[in-house]
Amino acid sequence: MRASRLVTLLLLLQTRGRLTAAELARELEVSERTVHRDVEALSEAGVPIYAERGPHGGVQLVDGYRTRLTGMTGDEAEALFLSGLPGPAAELGLGTVMTAAQLKVLAALPGELRARASRLVERFYLDVAGWFHDNEPVPQLATLAEAVWDARPVTIDYERGDRRVVREIGPLGLVLKAGTWYVVALFEGQPRTYRVSRVAQARVEDGHFTRPPDFDLAAFWTESSAAYEREVMRLPVIVRVAPGKLERLAEFVGWRAIEQAEALEGPDPEGWRRFRLLLDWPEEVAGRLLGIGGDLEVLDPPEVRAELVALARGAVARHAPVPATGRAAR
């Protein structure tokens, strides 16, 4: 632990120049006293490091002391920093590791490449979560990540919605999809997918499991995701949409549904357009379409139209003015 901290201290000074003991303590999450001890240890080890006291003092390295990586291009340096997702790294318990790795790269790059990599972090940010969705709590993610690295079996308590099950799995990999973490794991000899937020408990067991030598996490995820999308139940719905309101419809049903919609020809007295949509999660269709209000009419199927009318009437009844006290409602 201390060796890693000493390296990080050196890299901080190499990339940022002179820093006060207080600044180093904040970065390293230690006390100022510990920083001074680390500086003394580095100096005794032959590192040209020194501290100056006073209001303008600080800790710094002798000018020109640095290490360099060779063979890294500007594009490679930029790609490395663009690949760093601080949120997911922190969830995996790798936040400090990611920071230290980037510091090492910055410290080793020549000045021109270091500036380019720093500018990339300032101007591009990757946010993997969807709008209006907080990241799901995943308290067992770090445990599962450790088991993935070490090929250790894990016993999980898994919430299936209707009940909780206990299973011993062999974690093969972790996938972050649209802000949601999934673990792909062996169960009864076959790879299965589990949503990490539904893992209530995870206990790493002794020993190791045998990872299939030909298992490809990316290929498995791509194939299983495509199969899921093919097999998910979809409901055909025919609708009329007011002029200029197609984008608003997409906000409620998704752009993929709009792109795959079948435009139905034929005159309309109000100039509206008609589409045949395939909408997933049939039990939620009426509620989603209700959000568009009077800019949309469901023509078919009749049960969705009836459910939408019932929902609308319920909303009107709930929001109708309350009669004044002592006066009978008309």
C-alpha positions in Angstrom: 0.0 0.0 0.0 2.8 2.5 0.9 4.8 1.6 -2.2 1.8 2.5 -4.4 1.3 5.7 -2.4 5.0 6.7 -2.9 4.7 6.1 -6.7 1.5 8.2 -6.8 3.2 11.0 -4.9 6.1 11.0 -7.3 3.7 11.1 -10.3 1.7 13.9 -8.8 4.8 16.0 -8.5 6.0 15.0 -11.9 2.7 16.0 -13.6 1.7 19.1 -11.6 5.0 20.5 -10.3 5.3 21.9 -6.8 2.5 21.0 -4.4 2.0 21.8 -0.8 1.9 19.1 1.8 -1.8 19.8 2.4 -2.6 19.4 -1.4 -0.7 16.1 -1.5 -2.5 14.9 1.7 -5.8 15.6 0.1 -4.9 13.8 -3.1 -3.4 10.8 -1.3 -6.1 10.7 1.4 -3.5 10.7 4.2 -2.3 13.2 6.9 0.2 15.9 6.2 2.5 14.1 8.7 2.4 11.0 6.5 3.2 13.1 3.4 6.3 14.5 5.2 7.4 10.9 6.2 6.9 9.8 2.6 9.0 12.7 1.3 11.8 11.8 3.7 11.6 8.1 2.6 11.9 9.0 -1.1 14.8 11.4 -0.4 16.7 8.7 1.6 16.1 6.3 -1.4 17.9 8.7 -3.7 15.0 10.4 -5.3 15.8 14.1 -6.0 12.9 15.5 -4.0 12.9 18.4 -1.6 10.5 20.5 0.5 10.6 24.3 1.1 8.9 25.9 4.0 7.0 29.1 4.1 3.8 30.6 2.5 5.2 30.0 -1.0 6.8 26.7 -0.2 5.9 23.1 -1.1 7.2 19.8 -2.2 8.8 19.3 -5.6 11.2 17.3 -7.7 14.5 18.6 -9.1 13.9 20.0 -12.6 14.4 17.4 -15.3 13.7 14.3 -13.1 11.1 12.2 -14.8 10.5 8.9 -16.5 9.1 8.5 -20.0 7.1 6.0 -21.9 8.3 5.4 -25.4 6.4 4.5 -28.5 3.1 6.1 -27.6 1.4 8.3 -30.1 -0.8 11.3 -29.5 -3.9 9.3 -30.7 -3.0 6.4 -28.4 -2.7 8.7 -25.4 -6.0 10.4 -26.1 -7.8 7.0 -26.6 -6.4 5.8 -23.3 -7.9 8.8 -21.4 -11.2 8.6 -23.3 -11.6 5.0 -22.3 -11.5 5.8 -18.6 -15.1 5.8 -17.2 -14.8 7.3 -13.6 -18.2 6.2 -12.5 -18.0 2.5 -13.5 -14.4 2.3 -12.3 -15.4 3.6 -8.9 -18.3 1.1 -8.8 -15.9 -1.7 -9.5 -13.7 -0.5 -6.7 -11.0 0.6 -9.2 -11.4 4.4 -9.0 -8.1 5.0 -7.3 -6.4 2.4 -9.6 -7.8 4.3 -12.7 -6.6 7.6 -11.3 -3.1 6.2 -10.5 -2.9 4.7 -14.0 -3.7 7.9 -15.7 -1.3 9.8 -13.5 1.5 7.3 -14.5 0.7 7.9 -18.2 0.6 11.6 -17.9 3.8 11.7 -16.0 5.6 9.6 -18.6 4.3 11.4 -21.7 6.3 14.2 -23.3 4.9 17.7 -22.7 3.0 17.9 -26.0 1.3 14.6 -25.7 0.5 15.3 -22.0 -1.2 18.5 -23.0 -3.3 16.7 -25.6 -4.4 14.0 -23.2 -5.3 16.6 -20.6 -7.4 18.6 -23.1 -9.3 15.5 -24.0 -10.4 15.0 -20.4 -11.4 18.6 -20.2 -13.5 18.5 -23.4 -15.0 15.0 -23.5 -17.0 13.1 -20.8 -18.6 9.8 -21.1 -21.9 9.4 -19.1 -23.2 5.9 -19.6 -26.5 6.3 -17.7 -29.7 7.2 -19.4 -31.7 10.4 -18.8 -33.8 10.6 -15.6 -32.4 7.3 -14.3 -30.1 7.2 -11.3 -27.5 4.5 -11.3 -28.8 1.4 -9.6 -27.3 0.5 -6.2 -24.8 -2.4 -6.8 -23.3 -3.1 -3.4 -22.1 -6.6 -4.5 -20.4 -5.4 -7.7 -16.8 -5.1 -6.3 -17.2 -8.6 -4.8 -18.3 -10.0 -8.1 -15.5 -8.2 -9.9 -12.9 -9.8 -7.6 -14.4 -13.2 -8.3 -14.2 -12.6 -12.0 -10.5 -11.7 -11.9 -9.6 -14.7 -9.7 -12.0 -17.3 -11.3 -13.5 -17.9 -7.8 -17.0 -19.4 -7.4 -19.6 -17.2 -5.7 -22.8 -18.0 -3.8 -25.4 -15.3 -4.5 -28.8 -14.5 -3.0 -30.7 -13.4 -6.2 -34.0 -11.5 -6.3 -36.1 -12.8 -9.1 -39.1 -10.5 -8.5 -41.4 -13.2 -7.2 -38.9 -14.9 -4.9 -35.3 -15.0 -3.8 -33.1 -17.9 -4.9 -29.6 -19.0 -3.8 -27.2 -20.1 -6.5 -23.5 -20.9 -6.7 -22.2 -19.3 -9.9 -18.9 -19.0 -11.7 -18.6 -15.3 -12.7 -17.1 -15.1 -16.3 -17.4 -11.3 -16.8 -19.2 -8.0 -16.1 -21.1 -5.9 -18.6 -22.2 -2.3 -18.3 -25.3 -1.8 -20.5 -27.0 1.7 -20.6 -26.0 2.3 -17.0 -27.0 -1.1 -15.7 -24.5 -3.7 -14.6 -24.9 -7.4 -15.5 -22.7 -10.4 -14.5 -22.4 -13.3 -17.0 -21.7 -16.5 -15.0 -21.7 -20.2 -15.3 -24.6 -22.0 -13.7 -25.2 -25.7 -14.2 -22.5 -25.6 -16.9 -24.1 -22.9 -19.0 -23.5 -19.1 -19.2 -26.4 -17.1 -17.8 -26.9 -13.4 -17.2 -27.8 -11.8 -13.9 -28.6 -8.2 -13.1 -26.1 -7.1 -10.4 -28.6 -4.8 -8.6 -30.7 -7.9 -7.9 -27.8 -9.7 -6.1 -28.7 -9.2 -2.5 -25.7 -11.0 -1.1 -22.5 -12.4 -2.6 -20.1 -14.7 -0.9 -16.8 -15.7 -2.5 -16.2 -19.4 -2.0 -12.9 -21.3 -1.6 -11.2 -22.8 -4.6 -11.5 -21.9 -8.3 -13.8 -22.8 -11.2 -12.6 -23.7 -14.7 -13.2 -21.0 -17.1 -14.2 -22.3 -20.6 -11.1 -21.6 -22.7 -13.1 -20.6 -25.8 -15.5 -18.2 -24.0 -15.7 -14.8 -25.6 -17.6 -12.3 -23.3 -18.2 -9.7 -26.1 -19.5 -12.3 -28.5 -21.8 -13.9 -25.9 -23.3 -10.6 -24.9 -23.9 -9.5 -28.5 -25.6 -12.8 -29.4 -27.7 -13.0 -26.2 -28.8 -9.4 -26.4 -29.9 -9.9 -30.0 -31.8 -13.0 -29.0 -33.5 -11.2 -26.1 -34.6 -8.4 -28.4 -35.9 -10.9 -30.9 -37.9 -12.9 -28.3 -39.3 -10.1 -26.2 -43.1 -9.8 -26.7 -44.3 -6.9 -28.9 -47.7 -5.6 -29.5 -48.8 -4.2 -32.9 -50.6 -0.9 -32.5 -52.1 1.3 -35.2 -52.2 5.0 -34.3 -52.9 8.4 -35.8 -50.4 11.1 -35.0 -50.8 14.9 -35.3 -48.6 16.7 -37.8 -45.2 17.5 -36.4 -45.6 15.3 -33.4 -43.7 12.2 -34.5 -40.6 13.2 -32.4 -42.8 13.6 -29.4 -44.2 10.1 -30.0 -40.6 8.8 -30.1 -40.0 10.2 -26.6 -42.6 7.7 -25.2 -42.0 4.7 -27.4 -38.4 5.0 -28.5 -36.8 6.0 -31.8 -36.3 2.3 -32.8 -40.0 1.8 -32.7 -40.4 4.9 -34.9 -37.7 3.8 -37.4 -39.3 0.4 -37.7 -42.8 1.7 -38.0 -44.9 1.0 -41.1 -46.5 4.1 -42.5 -50.1 3.5 -43.6 -51.3 5.3 -46.7 -54.7 6.9 -47.0 -56.4 10.3 -46.7 -57.0 11.8 -43.2 -59.5 14.6 -42.7 -57.1 16.4 -40.3 -53.9 15.7 -42.2 -52.7 13.3 -39.5 -50.4 10.4 -40.3 -51.1 6.8 -39.6 -48.5 4.2 -38.5 -48.4 0.6 -37.4 -46.0 0.3 -34.5 -44.5 -2.7 -32.7 -44.3 -1.8 -29.1 -42.6 -3.9 -26.4 -43.9 -4.4 -22.8 -47.6 -4.7 -23.9 -48.9 -4.1 -20.4 -47.3 -0.6 -20.4 -48.4 0.5 -23.9 -51.6 2.4 -23.0 -49.9 4.2 -20.1 -47.0 5.4 -22.4 -49.3 6.5 -25.2 -51.5 8.4 -22.7 -48.6 10.8 -22.1 -48.8 12.2 -25.6 -52.3 13.5 -24.9 -54.5 14.7 -27.7 -51.8 14.6 -30.3 -52.3 10.8 -30.8 -55.3 8.5 -31.3 -55.1 4.7 -31.0 -57.1 3.0 -33.7 -56.3 -0.6 -33.0 -56.3 -2.9 -31.1 -59.6 -2.0 -29.4 -58.5 -3.2 -25.9 -55.5 -0.7 -25.9 -57.9 2.1 -27.0 -60.3 1.1 -24.2 -57.6 0.9 -21.6 -56.2 4.3 -22.7 -59.8 5.8 -22.4 -60.1 4.3 -18.9 -56.8 5.7 -17.8 -57.7 9.2 -19.2 -61.1 9.1 -17.4 -59.5 8.1 -14.2 -57.0 11.0 -14.4 -59.9 13.4 -15.2 -61.9 12.2 -12.2 -58.9 12.4 -9.9 -58.2 16.0 -10.9 -61.7 17.3 -11.2 -62.5 20.4 -9.0 -63.6 19.4 -5.5 -67.1 20.9 -4.6 -67.1 23.6 -2.0 -67.9 22.5 1.6 -71.6 22.6 2.3 -72.6 22.7 -1.4 -73.8 19.7 -3.2 -72.0 18.7 -6.4 -74.0 19.1 -9.5 
